[in-house]
């Protein structure tokens, strides 16, 4: 029983990390209708920017982290302006191919600028764990989980209670209708990309605190994409709930099924999930189901 509770607890914390990456997918999709397959690479670039601010520039963490978030926001503006804005109104196939091209470009640029070697990432959160009875909770992931919930509730308030957020919601529902109401789709997309790249960088800092930074940091983007699809690409809270569900399922698979599959099942579980979601409920658990009248 203790092993089961420990596995579920670890899964919840891991799922909340997936959730904050899924939130970055959601905020971008809500305004631009772009599923950025290169979001993992965006996270990786954000991580290298944070490392550079703390290590290369020698800034203390209380300055390095805000500096990294500002640089990440500017990076998001560049992606929106030079990659996806010219594709507005183009077929979805063009956007998908642009995302794939961005994956290759960002990985190549990372290898050129920072090289293939791994490097120690600054310790932002305390190492070790917190004992809750017989259960051990990873400190960094626990703090990260609190940050994820705070970000989700803040974004939900932003989308539901502020004028800018309501404009983004209108843009998410239909670009043409939003334009007819005098809402700038371009400005909404800029806000979404700034939020998306900033959230991805926050996720990178949580994930890599006191660990090792390398190109493989981008892999969490593909693992979080099924979470975004399961929760629904329009749902902020759905991303967090889906993250918890996927994290627990992956932890259980790692504990009980990996010994039978040589450690393979937990690695491929998110990708099995993405196929099932697309087949059974393409809009996700909390996504908007679009009904068109002919």
Secondary structure, DSSP 8 states (H G I E B T S, - for coil): -HHHHHHHHHHHHHHHHHHHHHHHHHHHHHHH----TTHHHHHHHHHHHHHIIIIIS---HHHHHHHHHHHHHHHHHHHIIIIIGGGTTS-HHHHHHHHHHHHHHHHHHHHHHH-S--EE----S--SEEEETTEEEEHHHHHHHHHHHHHHHHHHHHHHHSHHHHHHHHHHH-HHHHHHTT--HHHHHHHHHHHHHHHHHHHHHHHHTTSEESGGGGHHHHHHHHHHHHH-TT-HHHHHHHHHHHHHHHHHIIIIIGGGTTT-HHHHHHHHHHHHHHHH-TT-SSS-------
